[in-house]
Every structure is written in structure tokens, then in C-alpha cells.
Amino acid sequence: QHYFIQSNLRTMASLMKTAAVTLAMSRCPFLSSEVMQVAAKSSTVLYNAQARKCPVMGQLISKGVATLPVQRDEQSQKEEANKKEESSTKLTKLDAPTQVKPAQPLPVQYEGILKDRIAAKKNDSTYREFRVLSRRAHEAPYADAKVTNNITKTTLADEINVAKATNIPKATLADEFDVAEPTLTDGPDRKHFTDDWSQAKDDATRINDVTRIADKKDVSVWCSNDYLGMSYHPRVTSAVINAIHSNGVGAGGTRNIAGTSHHHVDLERTLADLHGKEASLVFTSCYVANDTTLQTLAHQLDAEIYSDSGNHASMIAGIKNSRAPKHIFRHNDVSHLESLLQQGDPEKRKIVAFESVYSMTGTMAPLERMCDVAHKYGAITFVDEVHAVGLYGYHGAGLAEELGIAHKVDILTGTLGKAFGLVGGYIASTGRLRCDDKQMKYWLIGLFYPPCTSPQNR
């Protein structure tokens, strides 16, 4: 009983001592400040040092009434934190035995989603399957097609084995160069076009026989864009071979990185002369030319665009990417175009974009009237001549040349991948809006063009 009383007295004294210290600390404006409370949590040494300097706490500490918090090392703090965590975990298990762990989200089935999308397109008849064809250039419009009920992967070894089985000598790269060799140089003894065609056709038949395999059949292809058969004309293929020998098959990089090939410069001068313009610029395709030029022009000129409702997807993409204000006029409707221009801000720059020949409908634009209305309201004209170059005009410069109004077209785009027989696109412009090295070339992208595709277009 005596021990119990003494123990209680010690406890009460300790409580009173703690209360006195707490009261003293609460009255001290320095130690009770928010800054020192933060310091006490982060650094015991800093707090103790400042407490000894305090006139209130200093006296309590010197008399032994108050004690300072003991600095604990980092290891003991970690051990205490771990014990608290273990204790908390045990309490959680005891107090909440029915607690359910949250379910993990299932991984997204990306392939399954795409599979369902493709199945939906097949069901609504919008899914497109590409026929595997091997075009026989010198026997247009015929091609070799794989038989659909017996599709097998064909390798070069398979073709060589077929050639051996049929006792056909394998054509080597040297043989193909020998075929083209007579047409590599110009001179008085150069063969006439008809002789070139005849010789090339015989040689092509010999080479094609090597690669034709048993599970193919003849089909006719009437939807090719190689309208004039220029892709396999001997002079074109010879120019390509010459360029490959001297420059290789790739561009080596974009113009701003690897430089501009002199083939590109020569081709751009030739295209500018073809259209009666001061400058031109080649691209990897006319899709890229339309997309890039329209978005660049509208952005740099801060212009709004007036677009024919029948324009190609490449032009629509360029207009969308420019984020410029746009106005859509009915297909080939000059009156509707004029009404929209009348409603526009006369101080705003304007671009009227349309095609000369529309591939999907076969319609031709009222080119001269469109240009006249556009210029009447201070707009510039952007004309896509993709399906006209090579086919219309005395020099094959397109519908504007055919009608004698090439000077009314401010900017035109064309392709080298259709009537001209290879790959690439281009723009050409007047002196009012040059597109040479000094101006637009530094704004435009997509200028990655292999030199070997340039000379033959000249």
C-alpha cells in the first residue's frame, strides 16, 4: 500500500511537471511559433539549442524542471516506424477480418477490339482486300495474280527452283544491265522509240518467265494510273539505272540534313518551265504536296480557304491541319463560290482551292471562271492538276495549258506517279508567290526524295 501511494505521488508529480513545462512553452512566443514546431519535428538538435537560449525555458532546464527531447539516431527512428507499421497491420487484421482487397483492373484487350472493328467492316461491306499482283509492264494491261484458293508464301528460292525445273536460265543482274546498256547513252546511232519498245518487250518476256510461278493466273488491270506506260519506257528505265549507278537508290536524308541533289534542282527547273512558272518544288507524293502546301500557305498568310466540296482527301487534310477558317462551296458551282466570297471580309487573305480534273467523277472544273471569280475578290488560286498533267495540253502541262489560261493559276500541284510514270509530286508557282529555296522551302516538310526517281521525269 505504501509503495502504491509513493508510485501515485511520483506519477502526479511527473504530470504536474509536464503541465508546467507545457504551460511555459505555450507562453513562450518563440518556442510556440509555427517555425519552431516544424524545427522540432525535423531537427531535435536545433530545437534544443534554441530552447536553452530562451529566457523562460532556459531557467526551467537549468533548475531541472524541464527536460529536452532526446535526439534519436536515424536507425532507431526507422525501427520505431517499422514497429508502428507492424502494429497497424496486426490491428487491421484483427479489427477488420472481412476487408476485401480491391480488384486489379483487367488488361485492355487491344487486339480483340481491333478484331471486332475489322469484323464490323467486313459485315457492312466496307472492308477492302488488296489483290496480290505482279504487273507485266510490257504486256499492259495484264498482270499475274495469285490464285486465291491456294495462297502460299513465295520466296526467291521458290522462283529459282521453278526456273530450274523448267530449264529456264536464271537472269542475273548483269544480264539485266546488258539489256539496258544500248539505251544508256545518247548519240546518232540511238534506236528509235519503236525499236526500243520491241527490244525491251522481248527482254522483259525472257526475264518475266523466270519469276512466273505455277499458282498464278492472268488478269487484266484497267484501273492503273500509268496512263501512258511511261514507267517502263526504255529511256525512263535507263535514266533510273544511270542515276542508281551514280547516286544510289536512296536520298540519304532530308534536304536540310543531307543537302539537295542536283537531280532535284534540274527536275524542279524543268517542271517550272513545263508549267510556265518561275519555280517549283518536288515532294515524295502529291498527297504530301497538297497537305503540306495548303496548311503552310494558310498559316503563313493568315488566310481563309474556300474549298470545292469534291476536293481530294489530301487537300481536305491540308485544310484541316492548317486550322484556318474554311468555306465549302458546291462542286464546280461558280455562283456559290462567288456568294461566299462576297460574304467574306474584304481585308482577309483568301485561297480558293479546287481540282482541274476530278478522278472519282470524271468532271472538269470551269477553270477560267473559277480563277476569274477568285481574283475578282482578291483571292489566290490553288489548283490540283494531278489527273491532268501528262494528258492535257500541248506539252502535257495539264488542263490550264489546254485552255490557254495557265497564267491565271497562281499555284498548281501535279504528280509524277501517274501519267509521268514513276513517283513523287510537286508544286509550281508564279512570281507573286515563289516556292523556291528563298521562301517556301524552309516552311515545307516531306522533302525526302530519292535522286534516282528524278532524271527520267525530265
C-alpha positions in Angstrom: 0.0 0.0 0.0 2.8 2.4 0.9 4.6 1.6 -2.4 1.3 2.2 -4.3 0.9 5.6 -2.7 4.5 6.6 -3.5 4.1 5.5 -7.1 1.0 7.6 -7.5 2.7 10.6 -6.0 5.6 10.2 -8.4 3.1 9.9 -11.3 1.2 13.0 -10.1 4.5 15.0 -9.8 5.5 14.0 -13.3 2.2 15.1 -14.6 2.4 18.4 -12.9 6.0 18.8 -14.1 4.9 18.1 -17.7 2.0 20.5 -17.3 4.3 23.3 -16.0 6.7 22.8 -19.0 3.8 22.7 -21.4 2.4 25.9 -19.9 5.8 27.6 -20.1 6.3 26.6 -23.7 2.8 27.8 -24.6 3.6 31.2 -23.1 6.9 31.5 -24.9 6.2 33.3 -28.2 9.3 31.9 -29.7 9.1 28.2 -28.9 5.3 28.1 -29.6 5.8 29.6 -33.0 4.9 27.6 -36.1 8.5 27.7 -37.3 9.9 26.2 -34.2 7.3 23.5 -34.1 8.4 22.5 -37.6 12.0 22.6 -36.5 11.2 20.3 -33.5 9.9 17.7 -35.9 12.8 17.9 -38.3 15.8 18.5 -36.1 16.0 17.8 -32.3 19.4 19.4 -32.0 18.3 22.7 -33.5 15.2 22.8 -31.2 17.3 22.0 -28.1 19.9 24.7 -28.9 17.2 27.3 -29.3 15.3 26.2 -26.2 18.4 26.8 -24.0 18.6 30.4 -25.3 15.0 31.1 -24.3 14.8 33.1 -21.0 11.8 31.0 -19.9 12.8 27.5 -20.9 16.5 28.2 -20.1 15.6 28.7 -16.4 13.4 25.6 -16.3 16.1 23.5 -17.9 18.8 24.7 -15.5 16.7 24.0 -12.4 15.9 20.5 -13.7 12.2 21.3 -14.0 12.1 20.7 -17.8 13.9 18.2 -19.9 14.6 18.4 -23.6 13.7 15.8 -26.2 16.4 13.3 -26.8 17.9 13.1 -30.2 17.4 9.7 -31.8 19.6 8.3 -34.5 18.2 7.5 -37.9 18.3 3.7 -37.3 16.2 3.9 -34.1 13.7 6.1 -35.9 13.3 3.5 -38.7 12.9 0.7 -36.2 10.2 2.6 -34.4 8.4 3.3 -37.7 8.6 -0.4 -38.6 7.1 -1.4 -35.3 4.3 1.0 -35.7 3.6 -0.3 -39.2 3.6 -3.9 -37.9 1.3 -3.0 -35.1 -1.0 -1.2 -37.5 -1.1 -4.3 -39.8 -1.9 -6.6 -36.8 -4.7 -4.3 -35.7 -6.1 -4.1 -39.3 -6.2 -7.9 -39.5 -7.9 -8.2 -36.1 -10.3 -5.3 -36.4 -11.3 -5.8 -40.0 -11.0 -9.5 -40.9 -13.6 -9.2 -43.6 -11.8 -6.4 -45.5 -11.6 -7.2 -49.3 -8.6 -6.3 -51.3 -9.6 -4.0 -54.3 -9.7 -5.9 -57.6 -7.0 -5.3 -60.1 -8.2 -3.8 -63.4 -8.2 -6.3 -66.3 -5.7 -5.5 -69.1 -7.2 -3.8 -72.1 -7.7 -6.3 -75.0 -6.4 -4.2 -77.8 -6.1 -6.9 -80.3 -9.7 -8.1 -79.5 -11.0 -4.5 -80.0 -9.3 -4.2 -83.4 -10.5 -7.7 -84.4 -14.1 -6.6 -83.6 -13.7 -3.4 -85.6 -12.4 -5.3 -88.7 -15.3 -7.8 -88.4 -17.7 -4.9 -88.4 -16.2 -3.5 -91.5 -16.5 -6.9 -93.2 -20.1 -7.2 -92.2 -21.0 -3.8 -93.7 -19.0 -4.4 -96.9 -16.5 -1.5 -96.3 -13.5 -3.8 -95.8 -11.0 -3.7 -98.6 -8.8 -6.6 -99.6 -5.8 -5.9 -101.7 -5.1 -8.3 -104.7 -1.6 -9.5 -104.9 -0.5 -8.8 -108.4 2.7 -8.8 -110.4 2.3 -6.2 -113.2 3.7 -7.3 -116.6 4.8 -3.8 -117.7 5.3 -4.7 -121.4 2.1 -6.6 -121.6 -0.3 -4.0 -120.3 -2.9 -4.2 -119.0 -2.1 -7.8 -118.0 -0.7 -9.0 -114.7 -0.1 -12.2 -112.8 -2.4 -12.8 -109.8 -2.1 -15.4 -107.1 -4.9 -18.0 -107.1 -7.0 -17.1 -104.0 -7.7 -20.7 -103.0 -4.1 -21.7 -103.0 -2.2 -18.8 -101.4 1.4 -19.8 -100.4 4.3 -17.6 -99.4 6.6 -17.4 -102.3 10.3 -16.7 -101.8 13.1 -16.0 -104.2 14.3 -19.6 -103.7 10.9 -20.9 -104.8 11.2 -18.9 -108.0 14.7 -20.1 -108.7 13.6 -23.7 -108.2 10.7 -23.2 -110.7 13.2 -21.8 -113.1 15.5 -24.8 -112.7 12.5 -27.2 -113.1 11.5 -25.6 -116.4 15.1 -25.4 -117.6 14.9 -21.6 -117.9 18.3 -19.9 -117.3 18.2 -17.6 -114.2 18.5 -14.0 -115.2 21.3 -12.2 -113.3 21.7 -8.6 -112.5 24.4 -8.4 -115.2 22.0 -9.7 -117.8 19.5 -7.0 -116.9 22.2 -4.3 -117.2 23.2 -5.8 -120.6 19.6 -5.4 -121.7 19.5 -1.7 -120.8 23.1 -0.9 -121.9 22.3 0.0 -125.6 20.0 2.8 -124.3 22.3 4.3 -121.7 24.0 6.9 -123.9 22.7 9.4 -126.5 24.1 9.6 -130.0 23.3 9.4 -133.7 23.0 5.6 -133.5 20.4 5.7 -130.8 17.4 3.5 -131.6 14.0 4.9 -132.4 11.3 4.6 -129.8 9.6 1.7 -131.6 12.8 -0.3 -131.8 13.4 0.4 -128.1 10.0 -0.9 -127.3 10.3 -4.0 -129.3 13.7 -4.9 -127.9 12.6 -4.2 -124.3 9.5 -6.3 -124.7 11.5 -9.3 -125.8 13.9 -8.9 -123.0 11.1 -8.4 -120.4 9.4 -11.6 -121.6 12.6 -13.6 -121.0 13.1 -12.1 -117.5 9.4 -12.4 -116.6 9.4 -16.1 -117.5 11.8 -16.7 -114.6 9.6 -15.2 -111.9 6.2 -16.5 -113.1 5.2 -19.4 -110.9 2.6 -22.2 -111.2 -0.2 -20.9 -108.9 -0.7 -17.6 -110.8 -3.2 -16.7 -113.4 -3.6 -13.9 -115.9 -5.8 -10.9 -115.0 -6.4 -7.6 -116.8 -5.9 -4.3 -114.8 -7.8 -1.3 -116.3 -7.5 0.9 -113.2 -3.8 1.7 -113.3 -2.7 5.3 -113.2 0.2 4.6 -115.5 -1.9 6.1 -118.3 0.9 6.4 -121.0 3.0 3.4 -120.0 5.9 5.7 -119.2 7.0 3.7 -116.2 8.6 1.0 -118.4 9.7 3.0 -121.4 13.4 2.2 -122.1 14.6 5.8 -121.9 12.9 6.2 -118.5 14.3 2.9 -117.1 17.8 3.7 -118.5 17.7 7.1 -116.8 16.9 5.4 -113.5 19.7 2.9 -113.9 22.2 5.7 -114.6 21.1 7.6 -111.5 21.4 4.5 -109.4 24.9 3.9 -110.6 26.0 7.5 -109.7 23.9 8.3 -106.7 22.4 5.1 -105.2 18.8 4.3 -104.6 18.1 6.5 -101.6 18.2 10.2 -100.8 20.4 9.8 -97.8 18.3 12.1 -95.7 16.1 15.2 -96.0 17.3 18.3 -97.8 18.1 20.3 -94.7 20.2 17.4 -93.4 21.8 15.7 -96.4 21.6 18.6 -98.9 19.8 18.9 -102.2 20.7 16.7 -105.2 21.4 18.4 -108.4 18.9 16.0 -110.0 16.2 17.6 -107.8 17.3 21.1 -108.8 17.2 20.1 -112.5 13.9 18.5 -112.2 12.3 21.5 -110.4 13.6 23.8 -113.2 12.1 21.5 -115.8 8.7 21.4 -114.1 8.7 25.1 -113.6 9.4 25.6 -117.4 6.7 23.0 -118.2 4.0 25.0 -116.5 5.3 28.4 -117.4 6.1 29.3 -113.7 9.1 30.7 -112.1 9.7 28.0 -109.6 8.6 24.5 -108.5 9.3 22.2 -105.6 9.2 18.4 -105.5 7.8 16.2 -102.8 7.6 12.4 -102.1 3.9 12.4 -103.4 1.3 14.9 -104.4 -0.7 13.9 -101.3 2.2 15.3 -99.3 2.4 18.3 -101.6 -1.3 19.2 -101.2 -1.4 18.6 -97.5 1.8 20.4 -96.7 1.4 23.4 -99.0 -2.2 24.2 -98.1 -1.5 24.1 -94.3 1.7 26.1 -94.7 0.2 28.7 -97.0 -2.9 29.3 -94.9 -0.8 29.5 -91.7 1.9 31.8 -93.1 -0.5 34.1 -95.0 -3.1 34.0 -92.1 -5.7 33.3 -94.8 -9.1 31.6 -95.0 -9.7 28.8 -97.5 -12.6 28.3 -100.0 -12.7 24.6 -100.9 -14.7 22.7 -103.6 -16.9 20.0 -101.9 -15.4 17.4 -104.3 -11.8 18.0 -103.4 -9.4 15.1 -102.8 -8.6 13.8 -99.3 -5.1 15.3 -99.4 -6.5 18.8 -99.9 -9.0 18.3 -97.1 -6.2 17.1 -94.8 -4.2 20.2 -95.6 -7.1 22.5 -94.9 -7.9 20.8 -91.6 -4.3 20.8 -90.5 -4.0 24.5 -91.2 -6.8 25.2 -88.7 -7.7 28.2 -90.9 -11.3 29.3 -91.4 -12.8 27.4 -94.3 -15.8 27.7 -96.5 -17.1 24.8 -98.7 -18.8 25.6 -102.0 -20.8 23.2 -104.0 -18.9 21.1 -106.6 -18.0 23.2 -109.6 -20.6 25.9 -108.6 -19.0 29.2 -109.5 -22.1 31.2 -108.3 -22.0 29.6 -104.9 -18.3 30.4 -104.7 -18.9 34.0 -105.5 -21.6 34.3 -103.0 -19.3 33.0 -100.3 -16.6 35.4 -101.3 -19.0 38.3 -101.2 -19.9 37.5 -97.6 -16.3 37.3 -96.6 -14.1 40.0 -95.0 -12.6 42.0 -98.0 -9.5 42.7 -95.9 -8.9 39.0 -95.2 -6.5 37.0 -97.4 -8.1 34.1 -99.3 -7.2 30.9 -101.0 -9.6 29.2 -103.5 -8.7 25.5 -103.7 -10.1 23.1 -106.3 -9.1 20.5 -108.9 -9.0 20.7 -112.6 -10.0 17.1 -113.3 -11.8 15.1 -110.6 -10.8 11.4 -110.6 -13.8 10.0 -108.9 -16.5 11.7 -111.0 -14.5 12.5 -114.2 -15.8 16.0 -114.1 -13.7 19.0 -115.2 -13.7 22.3 -113.4 -14.9 25.6 -115.1 -11.3 26.6 -114.7 -11.2 30.0 -116.2 -14.4 31.2 -114.5 -13.2 29.9 -111.1 -9.9 31.8 -111.5 -11.6 35.0 -112.6 -14.1 35.0 -109.6 -11.3 34.2 -107.2 -9.1 37.1 -108.5 -12.1 39.4 -108.5 -12.3 39.2 -104.7 -8.6 39.3 -104.1 -8.0 35.6 -103.6 -5.2 33.4 -105.0 -6.0 30.1 -106.8 -4.7 26.7 -105.8 -5.4 24.1 -108.5 -4.7 20.4 -108.3 -3.7 19.2 -111.8 -2.8 15.6 -110.7 -5.2 13.9 -113.1 -4.5 16.3 -116.0 -0.7 16.6 -116.2 0.7 14.4 -119.0 -2.7 14.1 -120.6 -3.9 17.6 -121.4 -2.1 20.5 -123.1 0.4 20.6 -126.0 3.3 19.9 -123.6 1.3 17.8 -121.2 1.2 20.6 -118.6 -2.5 20.0 -117.8 -5.9 21.5 -118.3 -4.8 25.1 -117.7 -2.4 24.8 -120.7 -5.0 23.0 -122.8 -7.4 26.0 -122.2 -4.6 28.6 -122.6 -5.1 30.1 -119.1 -2.0 28.8 -117.3 -1.2 32.4 -116.3 -4.4 32.6 -114.2 -3.4 29.7 -111.9 -1.3 31.1 -109.0 -0.3 27.7 -107.5 -0.7 24.3 -109.0 0.2 20.8 -107.9 0.9 17.8 -110.0 2.2 14.3 -109.7 5.0 12.3 -111.2 3.3 9.0 -110.3 0.5 8.8 -112.9 1.0 9.8 -116.5 4.7 10.6 -115.9 5.1 7.0 -114.8 7.1 7.0 -111.6 6.7 8.5 -108.1 6.6 11.9 -106.4 4.6 15.1 -106.5 5.3 18.8 -106.9 4.0 22.4 -106.7 4.7 25.2 -109.1 4.0 28.9 -108.6 4.1 32.4 -110.2 6.5 35.2 -109.3 3.9 36.6 -106.9 4.2 33.6 -104.7 7.5 31.9 -105.3 8.2 28.5 -104.0 11.9 28.3 -104.4 14.8 28.0 -102.0 14.5 31.5 -100.7 10.9 31.2 -99.4 8.6 28.3 -99.1 11.2 25.5 -99.0 12.1 26.4 -95.4 8.5 26.1 -94.3 7.5 22.9 -96.1 8.1 19.3 -94.9 8.2 16.0 -96.7 11.2 16.8 -98.9 12.7 13.3 -98.8 13.1 12.3 -102.4 15.5 9.7 -103.9 17.6 11.1 -106.7 17.1 8.0 -108.9 13.4 9.0 -109.3 14.2 12.4 -110.7 16.1 12.3 -114.1 13.6 10.1 -116.0 10.8 12.7 -115.4 12.8 15.2 -117.4 
